[in-house]
């Protein structure tokens, strides 16, 4: 039986889970059950975006234009990103947004493919990973990207990659007490819950994704995915300010 979900449907779902995540951070009281549910569901998005970044790198007709789009929308999204995620005041720098992260991860894929020597390739990838630390999803996005690049074309390796993604993220939350959002006693439960969105993404990609795109509306979907990011952040930011 053919797998039922195409790439665009999964991306639309990822946009929805991202919206829930950002609603939790921008508008909901912290450490409530609803906010934690929204946050953990939202972790579906970043790993899914990294997976499709690796896939898109392989089939795009122009890597240069792909990189330029990511950089452009990173620039466009920065003020809305900080506007939505600032806490307790109107505006503060909150790091660089996920579009910048994906742009750097795209450059990591370029370095992996085009830099011939092992040492200079490793140094380039390491340097780009360090830059990601200042961005949303910091070192996890490069890790996810490299795991999916390693796994590409193998279902067995893809399963392993998703397990490694979830385990590394869960371990980080266990050791950091969810970046201070829970007590040491609560951290095992928090860490387990934080892996749910990543494991859900793995299930969807491995068992439900058919490797195709929508038969219609491809251009609309392509630009919707780019525009949704800054637009929804701007709206959430304005609502957050109005509620101060």
Secondary structure as UniProt FT lines:
FT   HELIX           7..26
FT   TURN            30..31
FT   HELIX           33..59
FT   HELIX           63..85
FT   HELIX           98..114
FT   HELIX           118..132
FT   TURN            133..134
FT   TURN            136..137
FT   HELIX           138..151
FT   TURN            152..153
FT   HELIX           155..180
FT   TURN            184..186
FT   HELIX           187..194
FT   HELIX           196..203
FT   HELIX           204..208
FT   HELIX           218..242
//
